[in-house]
Amino acid sequence: MRELQERMGHSDVNITLGTYVHTLDEHRRENTERIAAQLFGE
């Protein structure tokens, strides 16, 4: 997160977390669903 904060120019990591954490959670859910589909079928 610290690297992303610096790249985005946010003054505080909490701004970065507040902006992007929901996106990370969504990606994690999608990846989990893909893996489950491969393991257990559609």
C-alpha positions as CSV (number, residue, x, y, z in Angstrom):
1,M,0.0,0.0,0.0
2,R,2.8,2.4,0.8
3,E,4.2,2.1,-2.8
4,L,0.7,2.7,-4.2
5,Q,0.3,5.7,-1.9
6,E,3.5,7.2,-3.2
7,R,2.7,6.5,-6.9
8,M,-0.7,8.1,-6.5
9,G,0.6,11.1,-4.7
10,H,-1.6,10.6,-1.6
11,S,-0.3,12.4,1.5
12,D,-1.6,9.6,3.8
13,V,-1.9,5.9,3.3
14,N,-5.4,6.0,4.8
15,I,-6.5,7.9,1.7
16,T,-5.1,5.2,-0.5
17,L,-6.7,2.5,1.7
18,G,-10.1,4.2,1.6
19,T,-9.9,4.6,-2.1
20,Y,-8.6,1.2,-3.2
21,V,-9.3,-1.5,-0.6
22,H,-12.8,-2.2,-1.9
23,T,-11.3,-2.9,-5.3
24,L,-8.8,-5.3,-3.8
25,D,-11.6,-7.1,-2.0
26,E,-13.7,-7.4,-5.2
27,H,-10.7,-8.9,-7.1
28,R,-10.1,-11.4,-4.3
29,R,-13.7,-12.5,-4.4
30,E,-13.6,-12.8,-8.2
31,N,-10.4,-14.8,-8.1
32,T,-11.9,-17.1,-5.4
33,E,-14.9,-17.7,-7.6
34,R,-12.8,-18.6,-10.6
35,I,-10.7,-21.1,-8.6
36,A,-13.8,-22.7,-7.1
37,A,-15.3,-23.0,-10.6
38,Q,-12.1,-24.8,-11.8
39,L,-12.0,-27.1,-8.8
40,F,-15.7,-27.9,-8.4
41,G,-17.2,-27.0,-11.9
42,E,-19.5,-24.2,-12.8
